Amino acid sequence: MIKRALISVFYKDGILDFAKFLTSKNVEIVSTGGTYKYLKENNIPVIEVAEVTGAKEMLDGRVKTLDPKIHGAILAIRDNPIHMETIKERGITPIDMVIVNLYPFFEKVQDDNLKFEEKIEFIDIGGPTMLRSAAKSFKDVVVISDVKDYDLVKSEMEKGEVSFETKKYLASKVFNLTSAYDAAVSEFMFNSLENKEDKKLNYLNMSYALQEKLRYGENPHQGASYYVSTTDKGSMKDFEQLNGKELSFNNIRDMDIALKIVLEFDESKKEYACSAIKHSTPCGAALGSNVFEAYNRTYNCDPTSIFGGIVAFNSTVDENTAKELIKIFLEIVIAKDFTPEALAVLKTKNNLRVIKYKTNTNDKINVVKVDGGLLVQDEDTTLIEDYKVVTEKKPTEEEMKNLIFGMKVVKYAKSNAIVVIKDFMAKGIGSGQTNRIWACEDALERADDGVVMASDAFFPFRDVVDACAKYNIKAIIQPGGSIRDQKSIDACNEHGIAMVFTGIRHFKH
C-alpha cells in the first residue's frame, strides 16, 4: 500500500495530474524546492521536505534530501522487523513512492554558451541518490524516473497494487538512467582536463539515449534501435528530416559515410562536393563549379550503382539539381540546405528521404563491437602527414590537386581500396578486395579513362604500377611504407609515372 510519496522533478510535465491522482488515493505527498512551490500553488496538499528532515536546505540547494530521514524512509526493508523498528525509533515515516527526474545535465553540457563552472552546477546529486535508493528498494518502493511512466503506474494503482514486475522494470530504468548520467559527467570532467594524454580511465564512458526503434537492422530478421549521444553534437544526431519515410539502420550508416566524404571539402572555397554511397561503399564522388555540376559528375562516375543509393552535398541543393535527382530512384538526399523550390520538387517523391544536416561531422572515436568486447580507436581525421614526391617525374599542379581529391575519397572506401580520378571525378572505385591488384584492376576497368590514382595503403608489389601503365595513369598517391617501396618507385620511373607518398595509411575494414 502506497501511503507516502516523495516528488522532486525538474521537468513538471504531467506531474500536476499525477499528484492529483495520488491525492485522490489518499497518498501523502512530500516535496522539495521548486516542485513543492509548484504543487502548493496548484492547491495540492504537500509537505515540504525540510519539515520531514528538520533541516532547511543549504548550500544554494545542494543539500536538501541527503538526510537519513529521507533515505532511511526509502531503504528500510518493510518485512525486516529490525529495519522497521529502527526507523520507528527515529521517528521516520516510510516513503513508498519516489518520483524524481534530474537536472538537465545532458542538455547543458552541450551548451557552448555556458562556462565549465556553470555546467558543474547542473550535476544532480540528490536526485540520483534518491533514485538509486528507491531502485534498490524496488520491492517496497515504486520509483518513477521517466514522465512517460506516470500512466503505467496510474493504471495499475487504479486496479490495485503496482505489480512486482512493473516495480522491477521501473528500477531497471533508474539504473539505466543513472549509469548514462554518470558516464556523461565523467566524460565531461575528463575531456575538460588540460593534459589528458598521459591519463587513462578504467572504464569506457558511453552515454547514449534512445532516439527511436528501427523497423529492423541490416536484415529484416534483426531487431535494431538508434541511440544518440547525450553529450556531443553530431551530424547524425542533429539533422532534420524534411520528407520521406522513416530511416532504416542501413540508411543512417550509409548517410554518415556519404556526408563525411563531402565534408572533406570546403564549400566556402567553392569546393562544391557531391558523393554517392551504396552498401556503405562510395560509388561516385565529384567536385563541380556548382551543386548541379557536382551531382551530374557524381552520377556519371557510376550511373548503374547510384540507383537506390544515397547522395550527399556540402552545399544547398537548388531546383535544377532537384529535378535531376528525382529522375532516378534514390533512398536519401542529404545536404546543407534546400531551396524552397528544390524541396517542392523533391517532395513529389513521397518516399524519398530528404535530410538537412545542421552539424558538421564531429566523431572523435571509432567503436567496433566484437564478441565480448569493444575495440576503440581515435577517428581517422588526418588526411596526409607530408607530401613526398619519390619519382623522377613530378606530378603537375592539376594532377596534384586531383591526387589529394582522390585521397579524400579513398579514405572512406573499404580496404583494400583504390580510386581512379579524372578531373575531380572518382571515376573508378575498387574496394573491399583481399588484395590490392584486384582492387586496382576493378578501379581501372571501371574508370576506363582515368588520369591519376589514389591508394589507401602501400603497394607490396609493383603489379599495381604495371597495371596503371596499361591504362595511361599519369600519377599515383599512396602512403608508402612497404619494404618493397623501391620496386614500385623503379616501376614508376620505367613507365614515366609520378608517385607521391603521404606517410598516412587509411585502412577501413
C-alpha positions in Angstrom: 0.0 0.0 0.0 1.4 3.4 -1.0 0.9 5.8 1.8 3.6 8.5 1.2 5.3 9.7 -2.0 8.3 12.0 -2.5 8.2 14.2 -5.6 11.2 16.2 -6.8 11.1 16.9 -10.5 12.9 19.3 -12.8 10.5 18.6 -15.7 7.0 19.4 -14.5 5.2 17.8 -17.5 2.3 15.7 -16.2 3.2 15.9 -12.6 0.2 18.0 -11.6 -2.3 15.5 -12.9 -0.4 12.6 -11.3 -0.2 14.4 -8.0 -3.9 15.0 -8.1 -4.4 11.3 -8.7 -2.2 10.3 -5.8 -4.1 12.7 -3.5 -7.3 11.0 -4.6 -5.8 7.7 -3.4 -5.0 9.3 0.0 -1.3 9.3 -0.7 0.6 11.9 1.4 3.0 13.9 -0.7 6.4 15.2 0.3 8.3 17.6 -2.0 11.3 19.9 -2.4 12.1 23.4 -3.6 10.5 24.4 -6.9 8.3 21.3 -7.0 6.9 22.0 -3.6 6.1 25.5 -4.6 4.5 24.4 -7.9 2.3 21.8 -6.2 1.4 24.2 -3.4 0.4 27.0 -5.9 -1.9 24.5 -7.6 -3.7 23.5 -4.4 -2.1 20.1 -4.0 -1.7 19.1 -0.3 2.0 18.8 0.1 4.6 18.6 2.9 7.9 20.4 2.5 10.9 18.1 2.8 12.5 20.4 5.4 9.5 19.6 7.7 10.4 15.9 7.4 14.1 16.2 7.9 14.0 19.0 10.4 16.7 20.8 8.5 16.4 23.6 5.9 18.0 23.2 2.6 21.6 24.6 2.5 24.5 25.5 0.2 22.3 27.1 -2.5 20.1 24.0 -2.7 23.0 21.5 -3.0 21.8 19.8 0.2 18.0 19.1 0.6 17.3 15.4 0.6 20.7 14.0 1.6 19.4 13.0 5.1 18.8 9.8 7.0 15.1 10.7 7.4 14.7 10.6 3.7 17.0 7.7 2.8 16.1 5.6 5.8 12.4 6.1 4.8 13.2 4.7 1.4 15.8 2.0 2.1 14.1 0.3 5.1 13.1 -3.3 4.1 9.5 -3.5 5.1 9.4 -7.2 6.0 12.6 -6.8 8.2 11.4 -6.2 11.8 14.7 -4.7 12.8 14.7 -2.2 10.0 11.1 -1.2 10.8 11.8 -0.9 14.5 14.9 1.3 13.8 13.0 3.8 11.7 10.1 3.8 14.1 12.5 4.7 17.0 14.0 7.5 14.9 10.6 8.9 14.0 10.9 8.1 10.3 7.8 7.5 8.2 8.4 5.1 5.3 8.3 6.6 1.7 6.6 4.2 -0.6 7.0 6.1 -3.9 9.8 8.2 -5.3 9.2 10.4 -8.3 12.4 12.2 -9.5 13.7 13.5 -12.8 17.1 15.0 -12.9 18.7 18.4 -13.6 19.2 18.7 -17.4 22.9 17.9 -17.5 22.7 16.1 -20.8 21.4 19.3 -22.4 23.5 21.8 -20.6 26.8 20.1 -21.2 26.3 20.7 -24.9 25.6 24.4 -24.4 28.6 26.3 -25.7 27.4 29.5 -24.0 27.9 28.0 -20.5 31.2 28.1 -18.7 32.7 25.0 -17.1 31.8 26.2 -13.6 28.2 26.8 -14.7 27.9 23.3 -16.2 29.1 21.8 -12.9 26.0 23.2 -11.1 23.8 21.1 -13.4 25.3 17.9 -12.0 22.5 16.5 -9.9 23.5 14.8 -6.6 20.4 14.5 -4.5 18.2 13.3 -7.4 20.3 10.3 -8.5 20.9 9.4 -4.9 17.1 9.2 -4.1 16.5 7.3 -7.4 19.2 4.7 -6.6 18.0 4.2 -3.1 14.4 3.7 -4.3 15.5 1.4 -7.1 17.5 -0.8 -4.7 14.3 -1.0 -2.5 12.1 -1.7 -5.5 10.2 -4.5 -3.8 8.8 -1.9 -1.4 9.2 1.4 -3.2 7.7 2.4 -6.6 10.3 4.6 -8.3 9.5 6.8 -11.4 12.3 8.5 -13.3 10.5 8.9 -16.6 7.4 11.1 -17.1 6.2 8.5 -19.6 5.6 6.1 -16.8 3.0 8.1 -14.9 0.2 6.5 -16.9 1.6 3.0 -16.4 1.7 3.4 -12.6 -1.7 5.1 -12.5 -3.4 2.3 -14.5 -2.0 -0.4 -12.1 -2.9 1.6 -9.0 -6.4 2.0 -10.3 -6.7 -1.8 -10.4 -4.9 -2.3 -7.1 -1.2 -2.5 -6.3 1.7 -1.8 -8.6 2.9 -5.2 -9.7 6.3 -6.7 -8.8 7.3 -6.9 -12.5 6.4 -3.2 -13.0 8.4 -2.1 -10.0 11.4 -4.1 -11.2 11.1 -2.6 -14.6 10.9 0.9 -13.2 14.0 0.2 -11.1 15.9 -1.1 -14.1 15.1 2.2 -15.9 16.6 4.1 -12.9 19.9 2.3 -13.1 19.9 2.7 -16.8 19.4 6.4 -16.5 22.0 7.0 -13.7 24.7 4.9 -15.4 24.3 7.1 -18.6 24.1 10.2 -16.4 27.3 9.4 -14.6 29.0 8.4 -17.8 28.2 11.8 -19.3 29.5 13.6 -16.2 32.7 11.5 -16.2 33.3 12.2 -19.9 32.7 15.9 -19.4 35.2 16.1 -16.5 37.8 14.0 -18.2 37.6 16.0 -21.5 38.0 19.3 -19.6 41.5 18.2 -18.4 44.2 20.4 -19.8 46.5 17.4 -20.2 44.8 14.1 -20.5 47.2 12.4 -23.0 49.0 10.6 -20.1 45.8 9.7 -18.2 43.5 6.8 -18.6 40.1 6.0 -17.3 39.5 2.4 -16.1 36.1 2.1 -17.8 34.7 3.2 -21.2 32.2 6.1 -20.8 29.3 5.7 -23.2 26.2 7.8 -22.7 23.6 7.4 -25.4 19.8 8.0 -25.4 17.3 6.0 -27.4 16.2 8.1 -30.4 13.9 5.6 -32.0 13.3 1.9 -32.5 14.0 1.0 -36.1 11.9 -1.4 -38.1 14.9 -3.8 -38.4 18.6 -3.9 -38.6 20.8 -4.8 -41.6 18.3 -7.6 -42.4 14.6 -7.9 -41.6 15.1 -10.7 -39.1 17.4 -8.4 -37.0 16.0 -6.0 -34.4 17.5 -2.6 -34.2 17.4 0.8 -32.4 19.1 4.1 -32.9 20.8 5.9 -30.0 22.3 9.3 -30.0 24.9 10.9 -27.7 23.8 12.7 -24.6 26.9 14.9 -24.5 28.1 15.5 -28.1 26.7 17.2 -31.1 26.9 15.3 -34.4 25.7 15.3 -38.0 23.8 12.1 -37.5 22.1 13.4 -34.4 21.2 16.9 -35.2 19.8 16.5 -38.7 16.2 17.4 -39.8 14.2 15.1 -42.0 12.1 17.2 -44.4 10.5 14.4 -46.4 10.1 10.7 -46.8 9.5 7.5 -44.8 11.3 6.6 -41.6 15.1 6.0 -41.7 16.5 2.4 -41.6 19.6 1.0 -39.9 21.4 0.9 -43.3 20.2 4.4 -44.3 21.7 6.0 -41.2 25.0 4.2 -41.5 25.4 5.0 -45.3 24.2 8.5 -44.8 27.0 9.0 -42.3 29.7 7.9 -44.8 28.2 9.9 -47.6 28.2 13.1 -45.6 31.7 12.6 -44.2 33.1 12.4 -47.8 31.6 15.7 -48.9 32.6 17.4 -45.7 36.2 16.7 -46.5 35.7 19.7 -48.9 35.2 23.3 -48.1 32.2 25.0 -49.7 33.5 28.4 -48.7 36.4 27.8 -51.1 33.9 26.9 -53.9 34.6 23.2 -53.5 31.0 22.1 -54.3 31.1 18.4 -53.5 28.7 15.5 -54.1 29.1 11.8 -53.1 27.0 8.7 -53.8 27.0 5.7 -51.4 25.7 2.2 -51.9 26.0 -0.5 -49.3 28.4 1.5 -47.2 30.7 2.0 -50.2 31.3 5.1 -52.3 30.1 4.6 -55.9 30.8 8.1 -57.0 32.2 11.5 -55.9 33.0 14.7 -57.6 33.6 18.4 -57.4 31.8 20.9 -59.6 31.6 24.6 -60.2 28.1 24.5 -58.6 25.9 21.9 -57.0 24.2 20.9 -60.3 27.5 20.1 -61.9 28.8 18.3 -58.9 25.8 16.0 -58.9 25.9 15.3 -62.6 29.6 14.5 -62.5 29.0 12.2 -59.5 26.2 10.4 -61.3 28.4 9.9 -64.4 31.1 8.2 -62.2 28.8 5.1 -62.0 25.3 5.5 -63.3 24.4 1.9 -62.5 25.5 1.7 -58.9 24.0 5.1 -57.8 20.5 3.6 -58.4 18.9 3.1 -55.0 21.8 4.8 -53.3 22.3 7.8 -51.0 23.5 11.2 -52.3 25.2 13.9 -50.2 26.1 17.5 -50.8 28.1 20.0 -48.8 26.1 22.9 -50.1 22.5 24.0 -50.8 20.5 22.0 -53.4 18.7 24.1 -56.0 15.7 23.4 -58.1 17.6 22.3 -61.2 19.6 19.8 -59.2 16.4 18.5 -57.5 14.9 17.9 -61.0 17.9 15.8 -61.8 17.8 13.9 -58.5 14.2 12.7 -59.0 14.9 11.2 -62.4 16.3 8.0 -60.7 15.4 6.1 -57.6 17.3 7.3 -54.5 16.9 6.3 -50.9 18.2 9.6 -49.4 19.4 13.1 -50.4 21.2 14.8 -47.6 22.5 18.4 -47.9 23.4 21.6 -46.1 20.1 23.0 -47.2 17.4 23.0 -49.9 15.9 26.0 -51.6 12.0 26.1 -51.3 11.7 25.3 -55.0 14.1 22.3 -54.7 12.2 21.0 -51.7 8.9 21.2 -53.5 10.4 19.1 -56.4 11.9 16.5 -54.1 8.6 16.2 -52.1 6.9 14.9 -55.3 8.7 11.6 -54.4 6.8 10.6 -51.3 9.2 8.0 -50.1 12.4 9.9 -50.8 14.1 10.8 -47.6 15.2 14.4 -47.7 17.7 15.3 -44.9 19.1 18.7 -43.9 22.2 18.3 -41.8 22.9 21.0 -39.2 26.2 20.0 -37.7 29.4 19.0 -39.4 30.9 15.6 -38.6 32.2 15.6 -35.1 33.3 12.0 -34.3 36.4 11.7 -32.0 36.4 8.0 -31.5 35.5 4.9 -33.6 33.9 1.9 -31.8 33.6 -1.6 -33.2 31.8 -4.4 -31.3 33.4 -7.8 -31.1 32.1 -10.8 -29.2 32.6 -10.0 -25.6 34.4 -6.7 -26.1 34.7 -3.3 -27.8 37.6 -2.0 -30.0 38.0 1.7 -29.5 40.3 3.9 -31.6 40.7 7.5 -32.5 38.7 8.6 -35.5 40.7 8.9 -38.7 40.9 12.7 -39.0 44.4 13.2 -40.5 44.5 13.0 -44.3 48.2 13.4 -45.1 51.3 13.6 -42.9 53.6 15.1 -45.6 53.8 15.1 -49.4 56.9 13.5 -50.8 57.5 13.0 -54.5 59.6 9.9 -54.8 59.9 9.5 -58.6 61.9 11.2 -61.2 58.7 12.6 -62.7 56.8 15.1 -60.6 53.0 15.5 -60.8 51.7 18.7 -62.4 49.8 21.2 -60.2 46.5 19.9 -61.6 47.4 16.3 -61.1 48.4 17.0 -57.5 45.1 18.6 -56.8 43.3 15.5 -58.3 45.6 13.2 -56.2 44.5 15.0 -53.0 40.9 14.8 -54.1 41.4 11.0 -54.6 42.9 10.6 -51.1 39.8 12.2 -49.6 37.6 9.7 -51.3 39.7 6.5 -50.9 39.7 7.2 -47.2 36.1 6.2 -47.0 36.2 3.1 -49.3 36.7 -0.3 -47.7 40.2 -1.6 -47.9 41.9 -2.8 -50.0 40.8 0.4 -51.8 41.8 2.2 -55.0 40.3 5.3 -56.5 41.0 6.4 -60.1 40.4 10.1 -60.8 39.9 12.3 -63.8 39.1 16.0 -63.5 37.9 15.7 -59.9 35.7 12.7 -60.6 36.1 9.4 -58.8 35.5 7.5 -62.0 36.7 4.1 -60.8 36.4 2.8 -57.2 37.7 -0.6 -56.3 37.2 -1.6 -52.7 36.7 -4.4 -50.2 39.1 -6.8 -52.1 41.5 -9.2 -50.4 44.4 -8.0 -52.4 45.4 -4.7 -53.9 45.8 -5.7 -57.5 42.2 -6.8 -57.7 41.0 -3.5 -56.3 43.3 -1.7 -58.8 42.1 -3.7 -61.8 38.4 -3.1 -60.7 39.0 0.7 -60.4 41.0 1.0 -63.7 38.4 -1.0 -65.7 35.5 1.0 -64.3 37.2 4.3 -64.8 38.4 3.4 -68.3 40.0 6.8 -68.9 41.4 7.8 -65.5 44.3 10.1 -65.2 45.6 9.7 -61.6 45.1 7.1 -58.9 44.9 7.0 -55.0 45.5 4.0 -52.8 44.5 3.7 -49.1 47.7 1.7 -48.3 51.2 0.9 -49.7 52.0 -1.4 -52.6 53.6 -4.7 -51.6 54.4 -5.4 -55.2 55.0 -3.5 -58.4 52.0 -5.1 -60.1 49.7 -2.2 -59.3 52.1 0.2 -61.1 52.3 -2.1 -64.1 48.6 -2.2 -64.3 48.4 1.6 -64.1 50.8 1.9 -67.0 48.4 -0.1 -69.3 45.7 2.4 -68.6 48.0 5.5 -69.0 47.8 6.6 -65.4 50.0 9.7 -65.0 50.4 9.9 -61.2 49.8 7.8 -58.1 49.4 8.8 -54.5 49.9 6.2 -51.7 51.1 6.2 -48.1 54.4 4.4 -48.7 56.0 2.3 -46.0 56.4 -1.1 -47.7 59.8 -2.8 -47.6 59.3 -3.1 -51.4 58.7 0.7 -51.9 61.8 1.0 -54.1 60.4 -1.7 -56.6 57.2 0.4 -57.0 59.3 3.6 -57.4 61.5 1.9 -60.0 58.4 0.7 -61.9 57.0 4.2 -61.9 60.3 5.6 -63.3 60.2 2.9 -66.0 56.7 3.9 -67.1 57.1 7.6 -66.6 54.5 7.8 -63.8 54.8 10.3 -60.9 54.4 8.8 -57.4 53.7 10.7 -54.2 54.0 9.3 -50.7 51.7 10.7 -47.9 53.0 8.9 -44.8 49.4 8.1 -43.7 47.5 4.9 -44.3 43.7 4.9 -44.4 42.6 1.3 -43.9 38.9 1.0 -43.5 37.7 -2.5 -42.6 
